[in-house]
Amino acid sequence: MCRHSFIRTLCILSGVPLVLLLYKRHLDHISRSMSKDLDWLLNRRTLEARQRCEKLLLGIEGCREIAGKAIATPAQPEHLQRALYEISDVLGRALTS
């Protein structure tokens, strides 16, 4: 009777590290999967933000060109007013697209 309980105890004690090893491998797998998902999401959001910034910069460059043309012409109110409308339109398109 004592011999059987000793063998059973040894089996249980040798099984505990195996269970812990399997559990650690499972946690490592979950961690790698979560890390890949997070990297993918971060890359996607970074790309979207970069594209929005590029559109806004292009809009600002367009506004700069419009303002430069308006300043180069004689200061006539209708030219300046048209330039402001164009700048407003360019910035509006840059911010909404």
N, C-alpha and C positions, 0 to 999 in steps of 0.2 A: 504494500500500500504506500509506503513512504517513497519507494523507488518510482512509482507512477506519478506521484505528486511532484517529485523532483524533476522528472522529465517534462512534465506539463509546464512547470515553472520555467524551465530552460527554454522551451518552445515559445512561451509567451514573451520572455525577456529578449529572445533573439528576434521576435517578430516586431517588437516596438520600434527598434531603429529602422527596420524596413518600412514600416508604416510612416514614420517621420520622414524618411528619404523620399518616399512617393509623394507625400504631402508637399514637401519643399519643391519638388519638381513641378507639381501642379501649380503652386504659387508662382514659380518662375515663369511658367508658360503664360499664366494670366497676366503677369507683369509685362512680359514682352509684347503681348497682344495689346494691352492698354497703351503701352508706349508707342507702338506703331500707329494706333488709332489717333493718339494725341498728335503725333508728328504730322500725320496726314491732314488733320483738321487745322493745325497751325499753319501748314504750308498753303492750304486752300484759302484761309482767311488772309494770310499775308499777301498772297497773289491778288486777291480782290482789293485789298487796301492799296496795294501798289498801283493797280490799274486805275483806281479812283484818283489817286494822287497825280498820276501821269495825265489824266484827262483834265484835272484842275490846272495843272501847270501849262498844258497846251492852251487852255482857255485864257489863262493870265498872259501868256505870250501873245495870243491874238489881241487881247485888250491893249497890250503895250503897243502893238503895231497900229491899232486904230487910234490910240491917243497920240502916237508919234505923227501920224498923218494929219490929225486934227490940229496939232500944234504947229506943224509945218505950213499949213495954209493960213492966210490972214484970219485974224480973229473975227469971224462972222458968226453971229449967234446961231444961224441955221446949221452951219457946219459943226459947231460944237454940240448943238442939240442932237443932230443926227449921230455924231460920234458917241454921245452918251447912251443913246438908244441901242446902238450897235454893241457897245460894251456891256450894257445890261443884258442884251440877248445872248451874247457869247458866254457870259458868266452864268446865266440861267441854264443854258444848255450844258455847260461843263458840270454844274452842280447836280442836275437832274439825271444825267445819263450815266 
